[in-house]
Amino acid sequence: MKVKVGINGYGTIGKRVATAVNQQDDMEIVGITKTRPTYEAKDAVKKGYPVYVPKESLEAFEAAGVPVAGTVEDMIEA
């Protein structure tokens, strides 16, 4: 059984955590949280990570064309 990892943010530290988790056979990334549809959010989507956002940010991500997997609450339940 793999340990499920949710990464809060995808800045400098979040990117490094994602790289480290991907190198572990017993861990998997269930998602990354972002609050704004920045370049980092687009990069996370491009790398295949599910992006989860706060409910109040859904509209901004939709307007920016950044697909999201759901809300932060959805990620916690994943």
Backbone as CSV, one residue per row, in Angstrom:
resi,resn,N_x,N_y,N_z,CA_x,CA_y,CA_z,C_x,C_y,C_z
1,MET,0.832,-1.179,0.000,0.000,0.000,0.000,0.881,1.247,0.000
2,LYS,0.606,2.151,-0.913,1.411,3.360,-1.027,0.895,4.459,-0.098
3,VAL,1.818,5.253,0.403,1.474,6.422,1.196,1.011,7.506,0.230
4,LYS,-0.153,8.079,0.498,-0.692,9.140,-0.352,-0.204,10.484,0.172
5,VAL,0.351,11.303,-0.729,0.927,12.584,-0.346,0.200,13.709,-1.066
6,GLY,-0.273,14.678,-0.297,-0.823,15.910,-0.848,0.177,17.017,-0.581
7,ILE,0.501,17.788,-1.595,1.516,18.831,-1.457,0.823,20.186,-1.422
8,ASN,1.061,20.927,-0.336,0.439,22.235,-0.155,1.324,23.312,-0.768
9,GLY,1.029,23.648,-2.016,1.811,24.652,-2.737,2.785,24.001,-3.695
10,TYR,3.126,24.741,-4.731,4.041,24.211,-5.749,5.052,25.284,-6.126
11,GLY,5.634,25.874,-5.086,6.726,26.820,-5.295,8.039,26.055,-5.225
12,THR,9.073,26.697,-4.757,10.391,26.071,-4.680,10.366,24.791,-3.852
13,ILE,9.789,24.861,-2.666,9.775,23.690,-1.789,8.822,22.626,-2.318
14,GLY,7.628,23.019,-2.739,6.655,22.058,-3.252,7.180,21.271,-4.441
15,LYS,7.901,21.946,-5.329,8.483,21.249,-6.489,9.508,20.215,-6.042
16,ARG,10.298,20.568,-5.046,11.315,19.630,-4.540,10.669,18.442,-3.841
17,VAL,9.607,18.707,-3.101,8.884,17.612,-2.450,8.304,16.676,-3.507
18,ALA,7.721,17.232,-4.564,7.147,16.413,-5.639,8.217,15.533,-6.277
19,THR,9.381,16.094,-6.528,10.475,15.316,-7.109,10.882,14.179,-6.181
20,ALA,11.002,14.478,-4.896,11.407,13.456,-3.925,10.359,12.350,-3.812
21,VAL,9.087,12.725,-3.759,8.018,11.724,-3.642,7.990,10.834,-4.878
22,ASN,8.177,11.422,-6.049,8.168,10.638,-7.287,9.288,9.605,-7.338
23,GLN,10.341,9.799,-6.563,11.455,8.863,-6.555,11.257,7.716,-5.567
24,GLN,10.160,7.750,-4.828,9.873,6.718,-3.832,8.882,5.710,-4.399
25,ASP,9.194,4.447,-4.258,8.304,3.396,-4.750,7.061,3.218,-3.881
26,ASP,7.151,3.649,-2.623,6.042,3.420,-1.700,5.199,4.670,-1.441
27,MET,5.330,5.684,-2.300,4.569,6.924,-2.143,3.962,7.345,-3.472
28,GLU,2.838,8.074,-3.391,2.230,8.627,-4.591,1.653,10.005,-4.280
29,ILE,1.723,10.899,-5.241,1.156,12.236,-5.093,-0.313,12.175,-5.487
30,VAL,-1.178,12.557,-4.548,-2.608,12.585,-4.862,-3.028,13.949,-5.388
31,GLY,-2.213,14.960,-5.119,-2.533,16.284,-5.631,-1.657,17.367,-5.056
32,ILE,-1.780,18.517,-5.697,-1.048,19.710,-5.294,-2.073,20.821,-5.124
33,THR,-1.927,21.610,-4.072,-2.845,22.729,-3.886,-2.205,24.024,-4.372
34,LYS,-3.024,24.859,-4.949,-2.600,26.198,-5.380,-3.747,27.158,-5.082
35,THR,-3.405,28.403,-4.785,-4.442,29.404,-4.524,-4.649,30.348,-5.695
36,ARG,-3.635,30.435,-6.563,-3.731,31.323,-7.736,-3.290,30.575,-8.986
37,PRO,-3.884,30.920,-10.132,-3.530,30.245,-11.393,-2.238,30.797,-11.996
38,THR,-1.139,30.577,-11.313,0.160,31.089,-11.730,0.854,30.122,-12.686
39,TYR,2.048,30.518,-13.111,2.866,29.648,-13.954,3.099,28.298,-13.278
40,GLU,3.322,28.326,-11.969,3.574,27.074,-11.250,2.373,26.135,-11.330
41,ALA,1.168,26.682,-11.271,-0.037,25.850,-11.391,-0.095,25.212,-12.775
42,LYS,0.202,25.999,-13.797,0.205,25.465,-15.166,1.290,24.407,-15.329
43,ASP,2.439,24.622,-14.701,3.543,23.656,-14.766,3.153,22.345,-14.086
44,ALA,2.471,22.438,-12.954,2.032,21.230,-12.249,1.071,20.421,-13.116
45,VAL,0.143,21.107,-13.776,-0.801,20.423,-14.673,-0.046,19.769,-15.818
46,LYS,0.913,20.502,-16.379,1.703,19.980,-17.500,2.461,18.708,-17.106
47,LYS,2.888,18.644,-15.845,3.629,17.468,-15.370,2.703,16.333,-14.948
48,GLY,1.403,16.556,-15.060,0.448,15.496,-14.771,-0.048,15.427,-13.344
49,TYR,0.245,16.442,-12.544,-0.225,16.442,-11.165,-1.643,16.995,-11.096
50,PRO,-2.519,16.349,-10.345,-3.845,16.921,-10.130,-3.705,18.186,-9.273
51,VAL,-4.335,19.260,-9.689,-4.273,20.524,-8.953,-5.616,20.760,-8.264
52,TYR,-5.557,21.039,-6.976,-6.747,21.312,-6.172,-6.654,22.737,-5.646
53,VAL,-7.801,23.398,-5.578,-7.818,24.812,-5.202,-8.899,25.076,-4.156
54,PRO,-8.763,26.183,-3.405,-9.852,26.568,-2.504,-11.101,26.915,-3.323
55,LYS,-12.258,26.716,-2.733,-13.516,26.993,-3.436,-13.546,28.397,-4.025
56,GLU,-13.039,29.357,-3.272,-13.086,30.752,-3.725,-12.141,31.030,-4.898
57,SER,-11.265,30.094,-5.233,-10.330,30.279,-6.350,-10.773,29.584,-7.634
58,LEU,-11.830,28.794,-7.575,-12.272,28.034,-8.751,-12.512,28.926,-9.963
59,GLU,-13.184,30.038,-9.758,-13.515,30.938,-10.869,-12.258,31.505,-11.530
60,ALA,-11.263,31.874,-10.734,-10.022,32.435,-11.277,-9.279,31.401,-12.121
61,PHE,-9.250,30.166,-11.670,-8.579,29.111,-12.434,-9.315,28.846,-13.742
62,GLU,-10.638,28.840,-13.677,-11.428,28.627,-14.889,-11.189,29.755,-15.887
63,ALA,-11.177,30.993,-15.402,-10.953,32.147,-16.277,-9.565,32.112,-16.910
64,ALA,-8.582,31.571,-16.180,-7.206,31.498,-16.684,-6.976,30.260,-17.550
65,GLY,-7.964,29.388,-17.626,-7.814,28.183,-18.441,-6.943,27.110,-17.817
66,VAL,-6.812,27.147,-16.496,-6.010,26.138,-15.795,-6.966,25.084,-15.233
67,PRO,-6.892,23.850,-15.732,-7.813,22.819,-15.249,-7.502,22.403,-13.816
68,VAL,-8.549,22.180,-13.047,-8.373,21.727,-11.671,-9.078,20.392,-11.480
69,ALA,-8.563,19.623,-10.530,-9.142,18.317,-10.223,-10.265,18.435,-9.202
70,GLY,-10.338,19.574,-8.534,-11.372,19.782,-7.528,-10.919,20.777,-6.484
71,THR,-11.631,20.766,-5.369,-11.300,21.669,-4.276,-10.316,20.995,-3.318
72,VAL,-9.770,21.791,-2.422,-8.844,21.259,-1.419,-9.536,20.159,-0.611
73,GLU,-10.806,20.368,-0.308,-11.562,19.358,0.435,-11.640,18.044,-0.348
74,ASP,-11.772,18.139,-1.661,-11.791,16.932,-2.500,-10.466,16.177,-2.403
75,MET,-9.360,16.919,-2.369,-8.054,16.269,-2.290,-7.898,15.530,-0.964
76,ILE,-8.386,16.127,0.097,-8.270,15.497,1.411,-9.012,14.167,1.430
77,GLU,-10.108,14.086,0.701,-10.896,12.857,0.656,-10.332,11.826,-0.325
78,ALA,-9.385,12.234,-1.173,-8.849,11.334,-2.213,-8.026,10.211,-1.628
